[in-house]
Amino acid sequence: MTVKEIISELKKNGSEYNREGMKRFGINVDKAFGVNVPVMRKLAKKIGRNHVLALKLWKSGYHEARHVATMIADPKLTTKSILNEWVKDFNSWDIVDGSCSNLIRKTDYAYDLILRWAKNKKEFIRRTAFSLIAYLSVHDKKRNDEEFLQFFPLIKKYSTDERNFVKKAVNWSLRQIGKRSSFLNEQAIQLAEEIKLIDSKSARWIANDALRELKNHKTFNRNKWGLNEK
């Protein structure tokens, strides 16, 4: 399929009703058609892996076309330069999280870019760093638990960021690390207790919300048996 054909297919499957729903969930719909995720995934499956086409779809600027781009791009061909360019275009939490889940976590640069993006002052770039930590915590089964401790200073430092989409991602990353194993559960609880003492409304919210889940008996038992959940 060509870029033109894909965009035409997306337009056909979009709806104003879905666009309004996206708005209510805080999604930027400036260049969105209002297409459901299952429809985009079905289209991406039909297209198959096509890195060149993915790059062209991203350049189109359309919201759903960019989602499809992350689904069909080849992680092995996705360079650090490409990721640093794409992240500048992130303008909504769903494209951040979709990109992390579909593509970025699968590249060779995922861990390298977290620190750089966390330092970035732009809301959605910083969110990308913590969304990526959350996804890696769940999906990177080969990493040792101890390696996730390297993200604790970042979580603590940016727990004071009051912006909604950053605050929620920092909280998410802390909870996902803490659900990876019993060892990390204990470490994450300790970190949350430290964050709770910071004189910041955002930090207190992040800590209290994380502690409610991490201290939950069901969460502890799940960790004890080495199970993960998104």
URBEL-V491141 format. One record per pair of residues at least 6 apart in sequence whose ideal C-beta (glycine too) atoms are under 7 Angstrom apart, sorted by sequence separation. I is the first residue (numbers start at 1). J is the second residue. D is the distance in whole Angstrom. If there is no record, write none. Layout:
i->I j->J d->D
i->I j->J d->D
This chain:
i->23 j->29 d->6
i->47 j->53 d->7
i->90 j->96 d->5
i->104 j->110 d->6
i->120 j->126 d->6
i->161 j->167 d->6
i->178 j->184 d->6
i->179 j->185 d->7
i->213 j->219 d->6
i->22 j->29 d->5
i->177 j->184 d->5
i->178 j->185 d->5
i->57 j->65 d->4
i->58 j->66 d->5
i->117 j->125 d->5
i->118 j->126 d->6
i->158 j->166 d->7
i->195 j->203 d->5
i->196 j->204 d->6
i->57 j->66 d->7
i->117 j->126 d->7
i->161 j->170 d->7
i->19 j->29 d->5
i->22 j->32 d->6
i->178 j->188 d->3
i->57 j->68 d->6
i->58 j->69 d->4
i->117 j->128 d->5
i->118 j->129 d->4
i->137 j->148 d->6
i->159 j->170 d->6
i->177 j->188 d->5
i->178 j->189 d->7
i->195 j->206 d->6
i->196 j->207 d->4
i->22 j->34 d->6
i->57 j->69 d->4
i->117 j->129 d->4
i->158 j->170 d->6
i->195 j->207 d->4
i->196 j->208 d->7
i->19 j->32 d->6
i->86 j->99 d->7
i->174 j->188 d->6
i->19 j->34 d->4
i->54 j->69 d->4
i->114 j->129 d->5
i->155 j->170 d->6
i->192 j->207 d->5
i->18 j->34 d->3
i->17 j->34 d->7
i->18 j->35 d->7
i->174 j->191 d->7
i->16 j->34 d->6
i->18 j->36 d->7
i->54 j->72 d->5
i->114 j->132 d->6
i->133 j->151 d->5
i->155 j->173 d->6
i->174 j->192 d->6
i->192 j->210 d->5
i->14 j->33 d->3
i->15 j->34 d->5
i->53 j->72 d->6
i->54 j->73 d->4
i->114 j->133 d->6
i->155 j->174 d->5
i->192 j->211 d->5
i->14 j->34 d->4
i->14 j->35 d->5
i->83 j->104 d->6
i->11 j->33 d->5
i->13 j->35 d->5
i->50 j->72 d->5
i->51 j->73 d->6
i->110 j->132 d->6
i->151 j->173 d->7
i->188 j->210 d->7
i->189 j->211 d->7
i->192 j->214 d->7
i->10 j->33 d->5
i->49 j->72 d->6
i->51 j->74 d->4
i->40 j->64 d->6
i->44 j->68 d->5
i->48 j->72 d->7
i->83 j->107 d->7
i->10 j->35 d->5
i->43 j->68 d->6
i->47 j->72 d->5
i->49 j->74 d->6
i->78 j->103 d->6
i->189 j->214 d->5
i->13 j->39 d->5
i->51 j->77 d->5
i->83 j->109 d->6
i->110 j->136 d->6
i->151 j->177 d->7
i->188 j->214 d->6
i->189 j->215 d->6
i->40 j->67 d->5
i->44 j->71 d->4
i->105 j->132 d->6
i->40 j->68 d->5
i->44 j->72 d->5
i->58 j->86 d->6
i->67 j->95 d->7
i->70 j->98 d->6
i->75 j->103 d->6
i->96 j->124 d->5
i->100 j->128 d->6
i->104 j->132 d->6
i->35 j->64 d->5
i->66 j->95 d->6
i->70 j->99 d->5
i->78 j->107 d->5
i->80 j->109 d->5
i->148 j->177 d->5
i->185 j->214 d->6
i->31 j->61 d->6
i->41 j->71 d->7
i->73 j->103 d->5
i->83 j->113 d->6
i->87 j->117 d->6
i->105 j->135 d->5
i->31 j->62 d->5
i->32 j->63 d->4
i->33 j->64 d->6
i->40 j->71 d->7
i->67 j->98 d->5
i->71 j->102 d->5
i->75 j->106 d->4
i->96 j->127 d->5
i->100 j->131 d->5
i->105 j->136 d->5
i->31 j->63 d->5
i->32 j->64 d->6
i->63 j->95 d->7
i->70 j->102 d->4
i->75 j->107 d->5
i->96 j->128 d->5
i->100 j->132 d->5
i->126 j->158 d->7
i->148 j->180 d->7
i->174 j->206 d->7
i->178 j->210 d->7
i->70 j->103 d->4
i->80 j->113 d->7
i->91 j->124 d->6
i->9 j->43 d->6
i->90 j->124 d->4
i->93 j->127 d->6
i->97 j->131 d->5
i->101 j->135 d->6
i->105 j->139 d->6
i->90 j->125 d->6
i->96 j->131 d->5
i->100 j->135 d->5
i->126 j->161 d->7
i->145 j->180 d->6
i->156 j->191 d->7
i->167 j->202 d->5
i->171 j->206 d->4
i->175 j->210 d->5
i->185 j->220 d->6
i->118 j->154 d->5
i->145 j->181 d->5
i->148 j->184 d->6
i->155 j->191 d->7
i->159 j->195 d->5
i->170 j->206 d->6
i->174 j->210 d->5
i->178 j->214 d->4
i->6 j->43 d->7
i->87 j->125 d->5
i->90 j->128 d->6
i->127 j->165 d->5
i->131 j->169 d->5
i->134 j->172 d->5
i->138 j->176 d->6
i->145 j->183 d->5
i->149 j->187 d->6
i->156 j->194 d->7
i->160 j->198 d->6
i->167 j->205 d->7
i->171 j->209 d->6
i->175 j->213 d->5
i->185 j->223 d->5
i->127 j->166 d->5
i->130 j->169 d->4
i->134 j->173 d->5
i->137 j->176 d->4
i->145 j->184 d->5
i->152 j->191 d->5
i->156 j->195 d->6
i->159 j->198 d->6
i->162 j->201 d->7
i->167 j->206 d->6
i->171 j->210 d->6
i->175 j->214 d->7
i->118 j->158 d->6
i->123 j->163 d->5
i->126 j->166 d->5
i->130 j->170 d->5
i->133 j->173 d->4
i->137 j->177 d->5
i->160 j->200 d->4
i->162 j->202 d->5
i->179 j->219 d->6
i->87 j->128 d->6
i->124 j->165 d->7
i->159 j->200 d->7
i->161 j->202 d->6
i->182 j->223 d->5
i->123 j->165 d->6
i->127 j->169 d->4
i->130 j->172 d->7
i->134 j->176 d->4
i->160 j->202 d->6
i->181 j->223 d->6
i->182 j->224 d->5
i->123 j->166 d->6
i->130 j->173 d->4
i->137 j->180 d->5
i->159 j->202 d->6
i->160 j->203 d->5
i->159 j->203 d->4
i->179 j->223 d->6
i->181 j->226 d->7
i->1 j->47 d->6
i->159 j->206 d->5
i->180 j->228 d->6
i->179 j->228 d->7
i->3 j->53 d->7
i->179 j->229 d->7
i->6 j->57 d->7
i->10 j->62 d->7
i->3 j->56 d->5
i->7 j->60 d->6
i->3 j->57 d->6
i->10 j->64 d->5
i->7 j->62 d->6
i->10 j->65 d->6
i->3 j->60 d->6
i->7 j->65 d->6
i->6 j->65 d->7
i->6 j->68 d->7
i->28 j->91 d->5
i->28 j->92 d->4
i->27 j->92 d->5
i->26 j->93 d->6
i->27 j->94 d->5
i->93 j->165 d->5
i->138 j->228 d->5
i->138 j->230 d->6
